[in-house]
Amino acid sequence: MVLVTQLLAVALTIAQASAIRPREPRGSPNRTPSYAYRTMNDHALNMPEPTGAPDFANRAKGLDAPYLTVKVSNAFGYDLPISYNSNAGSPTIAGNPGAGIIANTQNTALAFPRDFAGAIFIGKTYDPANSKIEVSFSAPQNYRPGLDVSYADGYGVPITCSCSGIPVTGCNIPLFRTGRTCANQGPGDRVTCYNPQKTVPDGPADYFFQPCQGAAYTYPNDHTANAFGKCDSGDIQCCVGVGCPSPSQQQGKHDLLQMLGYANETEIPAGLA
């Protein structure tokens, strides 16, 4: 009963604090989008004002916590679609959030109950082959958090994740800007690149995805990207954008910035992917 009460409290906090907007019917987000809530009868409702980030300091963390909280920040440059799934037999995220829009410069907090395994999808559309954050919090792992950033299905935007302030997984290299050709590009220009190595367990990484090999999953067994054992504190922050902190296993980015003609990260334009 205590666990149920705690989860309900978390769900209420997230519902109040999240910067997630409901999903648009179709299409990619614009740089100056206009969104409205819609009911079952398609009646538009007024958008609420964004609220601040949730208070992480007063929440239980670590291996004994009833849930694992992951904070996701959008530093990409404009609003982005976000959606979720849970594996078969897994409980849903607290509050059962649906697909929506995470506003630029905003963040949201997601509470994953014990025995959860699934993913957060973020991209320029709701394509399920987009970049994703994979999360697990289950008994076979003794409730040690499992975390990784994966481009094994495809890539849309750069994502990295940190634990206790230390980058541990992901890749902030804008793959569409490296001069490498995407072998199987989805609809639109530089929206989603489908990974041709998604069914090749031991790789190697496809040429387009190669700069992120070992930092984010670029094929199914690219396990250097796995951050299991590095997030036992339960303090997890994920960031979307090229300016996000990169893990030590990521290949260098400064040469890439120079190749693109930028002296440093502050010169990078919004929406670079």
Buried (B, 14 or more C-beta within 10 A) or exposed (E): EEEEEBBEEBBEBBEEBBBBBBBBEEEBBEEEBEBEEBEEEEEEEEEEEEEEBBEBEEBEBBBEBBBBBBBBBBBBBBBBBBBBBBEEEBBBBBBEBEBBBBBBBBBBBBBBBBBBBBBBBBBBBBBBBBBBBBBBBBEEBEBBBBBBBBBBBBBBBBBBBBBBEBBBBBBBBBBBBBEBEBBEBBEEEBBBBBBBBBEBEEBEBBEBBBBBBBBBBBBBEBEBBBBBEBBBBBBBBBBBBBBBBBBEBBBEBEEBBEEBEBEEBEEBEEBBB
